Amino acid sequence: MSGITDLEQLLASLSPALREQPYVFCCLPGAGLAEAAQFTPLMTFAEEEGLTVVLTESAARAHGLAASPPFACITISVHSSLEAVGLTAAMAAELTRCGISANVAAAYHHDHIFVPLARAQDAMAALRGLQQAAAKRG
């Protein structure tokens, strides 16, 4: 498995990047991946209640899908290992301290945090602060 596992190294190298588009979460009961592909989702997850898709707010609107409020997606640019311990907890704790809800998705190379769109800049500042504090310790 590739990627960094050392927590201090991960925190010092977070490099959060804010994606341009607002995203929403939608549930497609009874849908499969083939049907969801038409929406070009950023992420999918199969749950008992239906297929959750995360897609741009504009795509959800264009297809008339019921959706969550809009979220900003922050990509944590450091290549974290799927076996790293504590990264998600450290980021969630910092965002919690700032009163920002966070929905974290792990992909092979990076973690992605969905935060309420209105709090995107606050979340970026919090994550940059976490990165700077770790860099000073290192």
N, C-alpha and C positions, 0 to 999 in steps of 0.2 A: 504494500500500500504506500502510495507516495503522499507527500504533503508534510507540513510541519506539525509536530505534536507538542513541542515545548510551549507551555502556556504563556510565559513571559515574552518569548520570541513572537508568538502569535499576536499578543496584545500590542507589542511595540511596532508591529508591522500591519496593523489592521487595514489602513488605507481605504476607508469607506468611500464609496462612490454612489452618488444619487442618480438613479435613472430618470430620464426626462418625462416619461409617460406616467400618468396616474393609473393604477391597477385596481381591479375589483375581484372579489371572490364570488363565484356563482356555483350553484349546485344543479346538476343535471340528472335528476332521478331516472334510472333506467337507461341512461346513455352509456355508450362505450367509447373507447379511445378513437375509433374511426369517426364517429359522429362529432366528437369534441374537436377533432383536427381542423374542421372548417372554421373554427374560431381562432386558430393559431394561438393556443394558450402558452403562456410562459411556464406554467406548471400544472400538473394534474395529480389528483390523489383519489383513489377509489375508497369510498367509505360505504358502510351498509346503507346509508340513506340516499346515496347517489354519488356520481362522479363530481368531485370538486374541481373546478377549473379556475385558474387565476389568469386573467387576460386584461388587456388594456380597457380602460373605461369606455373609450370610443368604440371598440369592437363589441362590447356588451350592449351598448346603446344601439348600435347599428343592427344587431340581431334581435333586439327586443328582449334581452335576458334580464330577469330579476337579479339584482346584484347588491352586494354590500356597499357601504359608503366607500369613497375612494381612499386608496392607500398609496403612499410613496414606497418605492422599492429601493433599498440601500444594499448594494453589493459590497461585501467585505472582500477586498481584492487580494488579501493574502491567501496563498494556497494552503488551506488547513487540511490536515488529515481527517478522514472520517473517524479515526480512533483518538483524536485529540480530546483531552478531558478539561472541562472548565471554561472553554471559550464562550459557548452559548450562555452559560450561567453568568459569566462576568459581564457580557454585553447586556443581558436582561436585567441584571442588578443595577447597572448604571442607568439604563432607561427607566427602570422602576423608580429609582431615586429622583428622577426628573419628572415622574408622573406621566410617562409615555408608554402606551401599550405597544407590544411588539409581537409579531407573528413571525417566527423564524423558520426558514426552510433551508435544509442542507442539500447541496448538490455535490457532485464528485470533487470539484475543485474549490468551491467557495460556499460561504453561507450568505443568505439573503434575508434581510429583515424588512418586513412590511410594517410601516408605522402610519398612523393617521396622516393624511395628506397635509393637514394644517399644522402638524408638528414636525414636518420633515427637516426643516432647518435646525430646530431644537435638537432633534435626534442626531443629526450630523455633528453638531457642536459637542454633544455629549460623547459620541463615539470618538471624535478627534481628541477630546480631553482625556479619555481613557487611554488612547494610543500614546499621547504625549506623556502622561504619568508613567506608563510602563517604560517608555524610552528613557526617561530620566532615571528610573530605577536600574536600568540595564547598563 
